[in-house]
Amino acid sequence: MEKDEVNDSRSSEEVDNKEDFVDDIEDESTDKPLAVIYKGPAALDTCTEAMEQALKKKYEIIICGPNEKYSIKEALELSPVVYLQPGGGDEMKTAWDDVGKFAKDIREYVSKGGNYVGICMGAFLAGVFDLSGNNSGGFNLLTESGSYSDSYIETEGAEIKTEKEAALDIIWNGKVHKIFSKTVHIFQSQLILILKL
């Protein structure tokens, strides 16, 4: 028997089933809601990758940024259910130089019902901060215009008073969980952002 004859011996039903399986996989991915994650100078690549790993089972993921296929503006025009601004670094000016030009786009996206999740640097970027004496940075997404985000350790009653690594108790869905903390951020307006996965 020739090699080609062996390959051609599959029934048309087997071929159809294989094609249906591929179609099912493709259909499944298009049913997922879209999440956009930033990658660039305002975040560590490892933070972006961790967010992608955490979300990819339930979300279609688009990575946006200066060296990616989509800019922040282009990605937001795709109407994602959530925009995620990862953490990384502590240079506000460097971060703002990269993402500040998209502040209007991010504010517009959120004002139309879009969701913003900021982790670490991304949480600071959600508020406003002082780059040159006039609150010149930040997306200004918090409920009170001009609200700032700040470091938890500097607030009255903070359980942790150092930037050293620690474990914090948080309540999530009615259960106490330990989370890793290096620096925890709070919002002046006490806004809490929750992403249901």
Z-matrix of the N, CA and C atoms (Angstrom, degrees):
N
C 1 1.455
C 2 1.519 1 108.52
N 3 1.295 2 116.55 1 135.29
C 4 1.461 3 122.41 2 179.44
C 5 1.533 4 109.84 3 -74.21
N 6 1.341 5 114.70 4 152.62
C 7 1.467 6 120.29 5 179.70
C 8 1.533 7 111.14 6 -59.86
N 9 1.337 8 117.07 7 -41.84
C 10 1.461 9 120.85 8 -179.62
C 11 1.522 10 111.91 9 -63.41
N 12 1.330 11 116.48 10 -34.05
C 13 1.458 12 120.11 11 179.76
C 14 1.528 13 110.80 12 -66.92
N 15 1.323 14 117.43 13 -34.07
C 16 1.465 15 121.11 14 178.73
C 17 1.534 16 109.17 15 -64.91
N 18 1.314 17 116.82 16 -46.37
C 19 1.460 18 121.16 17 -178.91
C 20 1.523 19 112.09 18 -64.59
N 21 1.320 20 116.41 19 -32.70
C 22 1.458 21 120.39 20 -177.82
C 23 1.522 22 112.16 21 -83.00
N 24 1.340 23 117.86 22 -4.24
C 25 1.453 24 120.24 23 -175.20
C 26 1.532 25 113.35 24 -78.57
N 27 1.342 26 118.45 25 -5.66
C 28 1.468 27 119.59 26 177.95
C 29 1.518 28 109.49 27 -66.28
N 30 1.292 29 115.64 28 144.51
C 31 1.454 30 118.92 29 179.55
C 32 1.522 31 109.44 30 -74.87
N 33 1.304 32 116.44 31 156.69
C 34 1.467 33 120.26 32 178.16
C 35 1.529 34 110.03 33 -64.44
N 36 1.338 35 118.05 34 -27.37
C 37 1.467 36 121.99 35 177.74
C 38 1.533 37 110.62 36 -64.73
N 39 1.358 38 116.27 37 -41.76
C 40 1.465 39 120.01 38 178.54
C 41 1.520 40 111.11 39 -63.02
N 42 1.315 41 117.06 40 -41.54
C 43 1.466 42 121.55 41 179.33
C 44 1.519 43 109.63 42 -65.17
N 45 1.334 44 117.78 43 -44.99
C 46 1.465 45 121.68 44 179.19
C 47 1.525 46 111.22 45 -60.68
N 48 1.357 47 116.65 46 -43.29
C 49 1.467 48 119.61 47 178.90
C 50 1.518 49 111.82 48 -61.06
N 51 1.331 50 116.99 49 -40.35
C 52 1.456 51 120.84 50 178.95
C 53 1.527 52 109.76 51 -63.74
N 54 1.329 53 117.67 52 -43.09
C 55 1.458 54 121.00 53 179.61
C 56 1.532 55 110.65 54 -65.27
N 57 1.328 56 117.59 55 -39.63
C 58 1.469 57 121.01 56 176.78
C 59 1.524 58 110.52 57 -61.14
N 60 1.335 59 116.67 58 -41.04
C 61 1.467 60 121.01 59 179.53
C 62 1.522 61 110.45 60 -61.12
N 63 1.332 62 116.86 61 -44.83
C 64 1.469 63 121.02 62 178.58
C 65 1.523 64 109.72 63 -62.82
N 66 1.328 65 117.70 64 -43.37
C 67 1.466 66 121.15 65 178.16
C 68 1.523 67 110.87 66 -59.69
N 69 1.348 68 117.00 67 -41.80
C 70 1.467 69 120.70 68 179.05
C 71 1.523 70 111.07 69 -60.85
N 72 1.310 71 117.16 70 -42.10
C 73 1.468 72 120.48 71 179.45
C 74 1.522 73 109.63 72 -63.50
N 75 1.325 74 116.92 73 -45.38
C 76 1.469 75 120.08 74 -180.00
C 77 1.530 76 110.36 75 -63.86
N 78 1.333 77 117.53 76 -42.93
C 79 1.458 78 120.31 77 179.59
C 80 1.523 79 111.19 78 -62.95
N 81 1.335 80 117.11 79 -39.28
C 82 1.463 81 121.13 80 -178.58
C 83 1.524 82 110.98 81 -61.10
N 84 1.335 83 118.13 82 -41.74
C 85 1.454 84 120.47 83 -177.31
C 86 1.526 85 111.46 84 -68.44
N 87 1.319 86 118.75 85 -31.44
C 88 1.453 87 120.21 86 -178.86
C 89 1.529 88 111.60 87 -77.98
N 90 1.340 89 117.76 88 -15.80
C 91 1.461 90 120.68 89 177.98
C 92 1.525 91 112.40 90 -81.10
N 93 1.308 92 117.68 91 -12.43
C 94 1.463 93 121.22 92 -177.77
C 95 1.521 94 109.95 93 -75.12
N 96 1.333 95 117.23 94 143.39
C 97 1.457 96 119.10 95 173.74
C 98 1.526 97 110.09 96 -68.10
N 99 1.310 98 116.29 97 154.29
C 100 1.456 99 122.20 98 -176.27
C 101 1.525 100 111.10 99 -91.71
N 102 1.330 101 115.86 100 130.64
C 103 1.467 102 122.61 101 173.53
C 104 1.523 103 107.71 102 -120.53
N 105 1.319 104 115.96 103 136.67
C 106 1.462 105 121.92 104 179.34
C 107 1.525 106 108.03 105 -111.56
N 108 1.330 107 115.75 106 128.36
C 109 1.464 108 121.22 107 -179.59
C 110 1.521 109 108.55 108 -121.22
N 111 1.333 110 115.89 109 132.26
C 112 1.457 111 122.01 110 179.19
C 113 1.523 112 110.83 111 -78.08
N 114 1.343 113 115.72 112 143.86
C 115 1.464 114 122.66 113 172.29
C 116 1.520 115 107.49 114 -139.92
N 117 1.317 116 116.42 115 124.67
C 118 1.462 117 120.10 116 179.96
C 119 1.516 118 111.04 117 165.33
N 120 1.345 119 117.49 118 -163.11
C 121 1.462 120 121.92 119 -174.89
C 122 1.536 121 115.16 120 -60.78
N 123 1.336 122 117.96 121 -19.60
C 124 1.467 123 120.55 122 -179.05
C 125 1.525 124 111.98 123 -89.33
N 126 1.318 125 117.77 124 10.59
C 127 1.476 126 121.14 125 -179.79
C 128 1.523 127 109.14 126 -155.89
N 129 1.315 128 115.25 127 153.89
C 130 1.458 129 119.80 128 172.06
C 131 1.530 130 108.79 129 -79.31
N 132 1.314 131 116.54 130 138.47
C 133 1.470 132 120.12 131 178.28
C 134 1.524 133 111.22 132 -55.88
N 135 1.331 134 116.80 133 -37.61
C 136 1.468 135 119.46 134 -179.16
C 137 1.526 136 111.72 135 -65.05
N 138 1.327 137 117.62 136 -31.86
C 139 1.476 138 120.44 137 176.83
C 140 1.528 139 110.31 138 -69.05
N 141 1.332 140 116.21 139 -42.87
C 142 1.467 141 120.14 140 176.94
C 143 1.526 142 109.98 141 -60.41
N 144 1.338 143 116.01 142 -45.85
C 145 1.462 144 120.41 143 -179.23
C 146 1.528 145 111.68 144 -63.91
N 147 1.329 146 117.47 145 -38.19
C 148 1.470 147 120.43 146 178.38
C 149 1.529 148 110.74 147 -64.52
N 150 1.342 149 116.83 148 -42.20
C 151 1.470 150 119.99 149 177.17
C 152 1.519 151 110.44 150 -61.52
N 153 1.322 152 116.36 151 -43.91
C 154 1.460 153 120.36 152 -179.94
C 155 1.525 154 110.76 153 -61.11
N 156 1.320 155 117.36 154 -44.95
C 157 1.463 156 121.12 155 179.40
C 158 1.529 157 111.19 156 -61.84
N 159 1.328 158 116.66 157 -40.64
C 160 1.464 159 120.84 158 -178.15
C 161 1.525 160 112.47 159 -67.98
N 162 1.327 161 117.70 160 -29.55
C 163 1.462 162 121.33 161 -172.14
C 164 1.528 163 115.32 162 -104.31
N 165 1.315 164 117.93 163 -17.07
C 166 1.461 165 119.82 164 -167.69
C 167 1.527 166 115.27 165 -63.65
N 168 1.326 167 118.82 166 -21.82
C 169 1.467 168 119.15 167 178.70
C 170 1.515 169 112.51 168 -72.00
N 171 1.325 170 116.85 169 -30.09
C 172 1.462 171 119.92 170 -175.54
C 173 1.524 172 113.86 171 -112.34
N 174 1.328 173 117.14 172 -8.77
C 175 1.464 174 120.65 173 -176.73
C 176 1.524 175 110.73 174 -131.02
N 177 1.313 176 115.30 175 145.33
C 178 1.456 177 120.34 176 165.02
C 179 1.525 178 104.62 177 -77.70
N 180 1.314 179 118.21 178 132.06
C 181 1.466 180 122.04 179 -173.34
C 182 1.517 181 110.42 180 -111.35
N 183 1.327 182 115.43 181 133.64
C 184 1.463 183 121.73 182 168.23
C 185 1.522 184 106.37 183 -121.11
N 186 1.317 185 115.44 184 129.18
C 187 1.454 186 121.90 185 175.66
C 188 1.526 187 106.85 186 -96.12
N 189 1.324 188 116.95 187 128.98
C 190 1.459 189 120.47 188 -179.80
C 191 1.524 190 109.63 189 -123.24
N 192 1.311 191 116.08 190 158.27
C 193 1.457 192 120.88 191 178.39
C 194 1.507 193 110.98 192 154.82
N 195 1.324 194 116.73 193 -178.63
C 196 1.466 195 120.86 194 -172.96
C 197 1.537 196 114.52 195 -64.19
N 198 1.307 197 118.24 196 -27.24
C 199 1.466 198 120.99 197 -179.67
C 200 1.521 199 112.53 198 -112.10
N 201 1.332 200 116.00 199 19.59
C 202 1.461 201 121.57 200 -177.94
C 203 1.527 202 110.14 201 -109.75
N 204 1.318 203 116.54 202 171.19
C 205 1.464 204 121.94 203 -179.59
C 206 1.533 205 110.99 204 -59.86
N 207 1.348 206 116.02 205 -38.09
C 208 1.464 207 121.05 206 -177.02
C 209 1.523 208 110.84 207 -114.18
N 210 1.333 209 116.19 208 140.44
C 211 1.464 210 120.81 209 167.42
C 212 1.525 211 107.20 210 -77.99
N 213 1.317 212 117.76 211 170.63
C 214 1.470 213 120.62 212 176.67
C 215 1.526 214 109.20 213 -57.57
N 216 1.313 215 117.30 214 -47.88
C 217 1.471 216 121.35 215 -178.42
C 218 1.525 217 111.07 216 -58.59
N 219 1.330 218 117.26 217 -48.00
C 220 1.473 219 120.68 218 -179.19
C 221 1.521 220 111.31 219 -62.42
N 222 1.319 221 117.01 220 -39.91
C 223 1.467 222 120.46 221 179.89
C 224 1.523 223 111.10 222 -66.78
N 225 1.330 224 117.67 223 -40.90
C 226 1.468 225 120.76 224 179.37
C 227 1.526 226 111.75 225 -67.20
N 228 1.319 227 117.27 226 -27.61
C 229 1.472 228 121.02 227 177.50
C 230 1.533 229 111.70 228 -67.78
N 231 1.340 230 117.44 229 -13.43
C 232 1.471 231 121.92 230 177.45
C 233 1.532 232 112.09 231 -83.95
N 234 1.331 233 117.13 232 3.39
C 235 1.472 234 124.32 233 177.68
C 236 1.525 235 113.94 234 57.85
N 237 1.321 236 117.37 235 56.17
C 238 1.470 237 118.82 236 176.85
C 239 1.528 238 110.66 237 -68.96
N 240 1.331 239 116.39 238 160.98
C 241 1.464 240 119.78 239 175.20
C 242 1.526 241 110.41 240 -79.61
N 243 1.330 242 116.76 241 -21.00
C 244 1.463 243 119.55 242 -179.12
C 245 1.531 244 110.24 243 -153.43
N 246 1.335 245 114.63 244 142.52
C 247 1.466 246 122.42 245 171.31
C 248 1.522 247 106.17 246 -111.82
N 249 1.326 248 116.67 247 129.08
C 250 1.458 249 121.11 248 -178.86
C 251 1.517 250 110.54 249 -115.16
N 252 1.329 251 115.74 250 127.41
C 253 1.458 252 123.16 251 177.85
C 254 1.523 253 107.00 252 -110.75
N 255 1.342 254 117.14 253 101.77
C 256 1.468 255 120.10 254 -176.40
C 257 1.525 256 112.43 255 -69.70
N 258 1.313 257 113.64 256 174.59
C 259 1.454 258 120.31 257 177.69
C 260 1.510 259 111.59 258 -95.41
N 261 1.305 260 112.78 259 -179.19
C 262 1.455 261 119.04 260 176.87
C 263 1.507 262 111.08 261 135.82
N 264 1.285 263 114.02 262 133.76
C 265 1.453 264 119.08 263 178.70
C 266 1.514 265 112.08 264 73.91
N 267 1.309 266 114.72 265 170.95
C 268 1.462 267 119.24 266 178.07
C 269 1.526 268 111.35 267 -136.30
N 270 1.303 269 116.50 268 21.05
C 271 1.457 270 121.60 269 178.72
C 272 1.526 271 109.82 270 -97.86
N 273 1.322 272 115.96 271 95.35
C 274 1.465 273 120.06 272 -177.86
C 275 1.531 274 111.58 273 -60.18
N 276 1.320 275 117.30 274 -41.06
C 277 1.463 276 119.76 275 -178.36
C 278 1.525 277 111.20 276 -63.01
N 279 1.329 278 117.97 277 -44.19
C 280 1.470 279 121.56 278 178.36
C 281 1.523 280 110.40 279 -60.56
N 282 1.326 281 116.05 280 -45.26
C 283 1.463 282 120.41 281 179.03
C 284 1.522 283 110.35 282 -61.96
N 285 1.321 284 116.26 283 -48.34
C 286 1.462 285 120.60 284 -176.39
C 287 1.521 286 112.11 285 -66.02
N 288 1.335 287 116.80 286 -35.64
C 289 1.467 288 119.97 287 177.95
C 290 1.519 289 110.76 288 -58.78
N 291 1.330 290 117.70 289 -32.87
C 292 1.458 291 120.75 290 -179.05
C 293 1.527 292 112.86 291 -85.30
N 294 1.323 293 118.20 292 -46.64
C 295 1.472 294 120.10 293 -172.47
C 296 1.522 295 113.82 294 -98.62
N 297 1.320 296 117.78 295 -14.97
C 298 1.468 297 120.50 296 -176.14
C 299 1.512 298 113.96 297 -58.09
N 300 1.317 299 116.78 298 -34.03
C 301 1.471 300 120.09 299 -179.41
C 302 1.527 301 112.42 300 -65.49
N 303 1.349 302 116.86 301 -13.47
C 304 1.465 303 121.35 302 179.25
C 305 1.534 304 112.61 303 -105.34
N 306 1.335 305 116.71 304 8.66
C 307 1.472 306 120.57 305 -177.81
C 308 1.526 307 111.65 306 -56.80
N 309 1.305 308 117.05 307 -44.53
C 310 1.472 309 120.82 308 -179.74
C 311 1.534 310 110.24 309 -61.66
N 312 1.324 311 116.91 310 -42.84
C 313 1.473 312 120.94 311 179.90
C 314 1.527 313 110.84 312 -63.55
N 315 1.333 314 116.98 313 -42.21
C 316 1.465 315 120.91 314 -179.67
C 317 1.526 316 110.41 315 -67.69
N 318 1.347 317 117.49 316 -43.46
C 319 1.478 318 120.49 317 177.32
C 320 1.532 319 110.80 318 -60.78
N 321 1.315 320 117.01 319 -42.53
C 322 1.471 321 120.79 320 179.45
C 323 1.523 322 110.68 321 -64.36
N 324 1.325 323 117.08 322 -43.53
C 325 1.468 324 121.86 323 178.33
C 326 1.533 325 110.51 324 -58.55
N 327 1.329 326 117.12 325 -46.40
C 328 1.472 327 121.33 326 -179.53
C 329 1.527 328 110.52 327 -68.62
N 330 1.322 329 117.64 328 -40.14
C 331 1.473 330 120.14 329 -178.87
C 332 1.524 331 112.27 330 -64.32
N 333 1.328 332 116.87 331 -23.48
C 334 1.472 333 121.71 332 178.25
C 335 1.522 334 112.28 333 -92.87
N 336 1.339 335 116.63 334 12.36
C 337 1.459 336 120.21 335 175.80
C 338 1.513 337 115.33 336 103.62
N 339 1.332 338 118.05 337 0.27
C 340 1.455 339 120.83 338 177.87
C 341 1.523 340 111.20 339 -69.81
N 342 1.312 341 116.57 340 156.78
C 343 1.461 342 122.05 341 -178.49
C 344 1.523 343 110.47 342 -105.79
N 345 1.318 344 116.28 343 136.37
C 346 1.461 345 123.49 344 177.78
C 347 1.521 346 107.60 345 -116.49
N 348 1.321 347 115.93 346 130.08
C 349 1.461 348 121.21 347 173.38
C 350 1.523 349 106.88 348 -123.07
N 351 1.320 350 115.81 349 120.02
C 352 1.451 351 121.41 350 178.24
C 353 1.512 352 110.21 351 -114.97
N 354 1.318 353 116.48 352 128.14
C 355 1.455 354 122.33 353 177.56
C 356 1.524 355 107.51 354 -112.67
N 357 1.315 356 117.33 355 129.96
C 358 1.461 357 123.05 356 176.23
C 359 1.536 358 109.49 357 56.09
N 360 1.329 359 119.03 358 -111.39
C 361 1.467 360 121.23 359 179.01
C 362 1.526 361 110.46 360 -56.50
N 363 1.318 362 116.62 361 -37.07
C 364 1.462 363 120.68 362 178.76
C 365 1.516 364 112.61 363 -62.07
N 366 1.353 365 117.41 364 -31.27
C 367 1.466 366 121.41 365 176.21
C 368 1.520 367 110.20 366 -70.51
N 369 1.329 368 116.74 367 -42.62
C 370 1.470 369 119.41 368 176.24
C 371 1.522 370 110.85 369 -60.83
N 372 1.317 371 116.73 370 -41.90
C 373 1.462 372 120.82 371 -178.72
C 374 1.532 373 112.47 372 -64.38
N 375 1.327 374 118.66 373 -22.73
C 376 1.469 375 121.42 374 -179.65
C 377 1.523 376 112.14 375 -64.94
N 378 1.315 377 117.64 376 -31.28
C 379 1.466 378 121.40 377 -178.96
C 380 1.511 379 111.31 378 -93.60
N 381 1.312 380 115.22 379 -143.67
C 382 1.463 381 121.90 380 172.50
C 383 1.517 382 107.45 381 -125.89
N 384 1.300 383 116.40 382 153.28
C 385 1.458 384 120.84 383 177.50
C 386 1.516 385 108.91 384 -147.28
N 387 1.286 386 115.25 385 164.29
C 388 1.453 387 122.69 386 -171.78
C 389 1.521 388 110.93 387 -96.70
N 390 1.323 389 116.80 388 112.67
C 391 1.460 390 120.75 389 174.21
C 392 1.524 391 111.73 390 -100.39
N 393 1.322 392 116.38 391 -31.41
C 394 1.465 393 118.60 392 -175.67
C 395 1.527 394 111.94 393 -146.18
N 396 1.321 395 116.78 394 34.56
C 397 1.458 396 120.41 395 176.60
C 398 1.509 397 115.31 396 84.82
N 399 1.328 398 118.96 397 7.64
C 400 1.470 399 119.08 398 -177.78
C 401 1.526 400 112.87 399 -141.12
N 402 1.344 401 117.14 400 34.54
C 403 1.472 402 120.69 401 -178.72
C 404 1.525 403 111.40 402 46.16
N 405 1.311 404 115.77 403 52.82
C 406 1.456 405 121.36 404 -170.37
C 407 1.521 406 114.72 405 -87.45
N 408 1.338 407 119.10 406 -0.91
C 409 1.453 408 119.77 407 -178.69
C 410 1.513 409 111.65 408 -125.80
N 411 1.313 410 116.05 409 163.38
C 412 1.459 411 121.77 410 176.28
C 413 1.514 412 112.58 411 108.19
N 414 1.331 413 115.22 412 150.65
C 415 1.467 414 121.05 413 -178.88
C 416 1.524 415 112.77 414 -76.35
N 417 1.333 416 117.75 415 -15.98
C 418 1.467 417 122.48 416 179.50
C 419 1.527 418 111.47 417 56.30
N 420 1.320 419 115.72 418 51.36
C 421 1.464 420 121.85 419 -178.24
C 422 1.519 421 113.33 420 -94.87
N 423 1.308 422 117.23 421 -9.62
C 424 1.453 423 119.67 422 -173.65
C 425 1.519 424 110.57 423 -74.25
N 426 1.323 425 116.12 424 161.06
C 427 1.461 426 121.32 425 -169.04
C 428 1.518 427 113.99 426 -60.98
N 429 1.308 428 117.65 427 -35.64
C 430 1.459 429 120.10 428 177.99
C 431 1.520 430 108.05 429 -97.92
N 432 1.328 431 116.71 430 126.16
C 433 1.456 432 119.69 431 -179.67
C 434 1.522 433 109.70 432 -55.44
N 435 1.301 434 116.03 433 129.02
C 436 1.458 435 120.41 434 179.63
C 437 1.514 436 113.79 435 86.17
N 438 1.354 437 118.99 436 6.79
C 439 1.455 438 121.23 437 178.45
C 440 1.523 439 109.21 438 -66.10
N 441 1.290 440 115.22 439 143.15
C 442 1.449 441 119.30 440 -178.93
C 443 1.522 442 110.45 441 -112.17
N 444 1.314 443 114.84 442 158.03
C 445 1.454 444 119.83 443 171.34
C 446 1.518 445 106.15 444 -105.84
N 447 1.313 446 115.89 445 150.22
C 448 1.452 447 119.90 446 -174.65
C 449 1.519 448 109.10 447 -145.88
N 450 1.292 449 115.59 448 173.87
C 451 1.451 450 121.52 449 -179.76
C 452 1.523 451 109.91 450 -80.98
N 453 1.305 452 116.37 451 130.21
C 454 1.461 453 123.17 452 -179.84
C 455 1.523 454 112.05 453 -56.56
N 456 1.324 455 117.45 454 -38.98
C 457 1.468 456 121.14 455 -174.64
C 458 1.524 457 112.83 456 -62.63
N 459 1.320 458 116.99 457 -18.01
C 460 1.464 459 120.68 458 -179.09
C 461 1.526 460 112.61 459 -93.95
N 462 1.326 461 118.22 460 2.71
C 463 1.455 462 120.59 461 -178.55
C 464 1.525 463 111.10 462 -93.26
N 465 1.318 464 114.83 463 153.62
C 466 1.466 465 120.59 464 177.41
C 467 1.527 466 109.06 465 -64.75
N 468 1.310 467 116.91 466 133.75
C 469 1.452 468 122.14 467 178.06
C 470 1.521 469 114.99 468 82.95
N 471 1.337 470 117.93 469 6.56
C 472 1.464 471 120.35 470 179.66
C 473 1.523 472 109.96 471 -62.38
N 474 1.332 473 116.09 472 135.16
C 475 1.467 474 121.00 473 178.76
C 476 1.523 475 111.44 474 -72.97
N 477 1.315 476 117.14 475 -26.94
C 478 1.461 477 122.62 476 179.52
C 479 1.524 478 107.13 477 -116.65
N 480 1.325 479 116.83 478 132.28
C 481 1.466 480 120.99 479 -177.28
C 482 1.530 481 112.08 480 -118.88
N 483 1.323 482 117.22 481 18.42
C 484 1.451 483 120.86 482 -177.26
C 485 1.524 484 109.81 483 -139.44
N 486 1.332 485 116.29 484 157.92
C 487 1.464 486 120.57 485 175.47
C 488 1.518 487 111.64 486 -86.57
N 489 1.322 488 117.28 487 2.02
C 490 1.467 489 120.29 488 177.55
C 491 1.524 490 109.48 489 -66.89
N 492 1.311 491 115.82 490 155.96
C 493 1.458 492 121.16 491 -179.70
C 494 1.525 493 110.67 492 -61.49
N 495 1.319 494 115.85 493 140.64
C 496 1.462 495 121.46 494 -178.95
C 497 1.523 496 108.94 495 -155.24
N 498 1.321 497 115.51 496 167.96
C 499 1.468 498 121.25 497 173.69
C 500 1.524 499 107.07 498 -112.18
N 501 1.313 500 116.08 499 131.16
C 502 1.459 501 122.80 500 -178.34
C 503 1.519 502 109.41 501 -113.57
N 504 1.321 503 117.22 502 143.77
C 505 1.460 504 121.29 503 171.38
C 506 1.522 505 108.29 504 -86.85
N 507 1.327 506 116.40 505 128.39
C 508 1.462 507 120.82 506 172.73
C 509 1.517 508 107.76 507 -126.95
N 510 1.318 509 115.94 508 156.69
C 511 1.463 510 120.67 509 175.36
C 512 1.521 511 107.11 510 -105.19
N 513 1.335 512 115.55 511 121.37
C 514 1.461 513 122.27 512 -179.91
C 515 1.516 514 107.29 513 -130.83
N 516 1.318 515 116.37 514 122.12
C 517 1.462 516 122.02 515 -178.19
C 518 1.527 517 111.72 516 53.01
N 519 1.332 518 116.05 517 39.87
C 520 1.453 519 121.41 518 175.82
C 521 1.512 520 115.67 519 79.53
N 522 1.335 521 118.06 520 3.03
C 523 1.462 522 121.59 521 179.97
C 524 1.522 523 109.71 522 -119.56
N 525 1.328 524 115.81 523 145.88
C 526 1.455 525 121.01 524 177.57
C 527 1.526 526 109.05 525 -83.86
N 528 1.327 527 116.05 526 129.95
C 529 1.463 528 122.71 527 178.34
C 530 1.519 529 108.67 528 -128.30
N 531 1.318 530 116.69 529 150.54
C 532 1.463 531 122.37 530 172.54
C 533 1.528 532 107.75 531 -91.84
N 534 1.333 533 116.35 532 135.24
C 535 1.457 534 120.17 533 174.04
C 536 1.513 535 109.07 534 -125.82
N 537 1.309 536 115.64 535 150.33
C 538 1.455 537 121.94 536 175.65
C 539 1.523 538 108.41 537 -74.84
N 540 1.309 539 116.49 538 139.91
C 541 1.456 540 120.68 539 179.18
C 542 1.514 541 109.61 540 -137.89
N 543 1.312 542 114.82 541 133.27
C 544 1.461 543 119.43 542 167.48
C 545 1.518 544 107.05 543 -112.87
N 546 1.303 545 116.84 544 -49.58
C 547 1.457 546 122.59 545 172.18
C 548 1.521 547 106.23 546 -141.72
N 549 1.308 548 118.33 547 124.40
C 550 1.459 549 122.67 548 -179.38
C 551 1.527 550 107.85 549 -101.97
N 552 1.313 551 116.04 550 139.21
C 553 1.461 552 121.23 551 -177.67
C 554 1.526 553 110.57 552 -108.16
N 555 1.309 554 115.46 553 147.17
C 556 1.463 555 120.97 554 175.60
C 557 1.520 556 108.04 555 -128.57
N 558 1.301 557 115.55 556 166.48
C 559 1.446 558 120.98 557 177.91
C 560 1.518 559 109.15 558 -114.97
N 561 1.327 560 115.77 559 139.82
C 562 1.452 561 120.72 560 179.94
C 563 1.523 562 111.10 561 -53.51
N 564 1.303 563 116.87 562 -40.90
C 565 1.461 564 120.80 563 -177.28
C 566 1.530 565 112.43 564 -84.49
N 567 1.340 566 117.11 565 5.88
C 568 1.466 567 122.79 566 -179.66
C 569 1.522 568 112.34 567 59.92
N 570 1.330 569 116.68 568 29.38
C 571 1.455 570 121.57 569 176.57
C 572 1.520 571 109.23 570 -69.79
N 573 1.311 572 117.10 571 134.73
C 574 1.462 573 121.72 572 177.62
C 575 1.525 574 107.41 573 -119.82
N 576 1.315 575 116.69 574 125.44
C 577 1.447 576 121.44 575 178.46
C 578 1.519 577 108.59 576 -101.52
N 579 1.328 578 117.57 577 128.44
C 580 1.459 579 121.82 578 179.72
C 581 1.525 580 107.84 579 -125.98
N 582 1.310 581 116.02 580 129.80
C 583 1.453 582 121.63 581 176.15
C 584 1.523 583 107.17 582 -107.94
N 585 1.318 584 117.10 583 118.27
C 586 1.463 585 120.98 584 176.71
C 587 1.515 586 108.21 585 -84.28
N 588 1.318 587 116.18 586 123.50
C 589 1.465 588 121.11 587 -179.79
C 590 1.508 589 110.04 588 -102.78
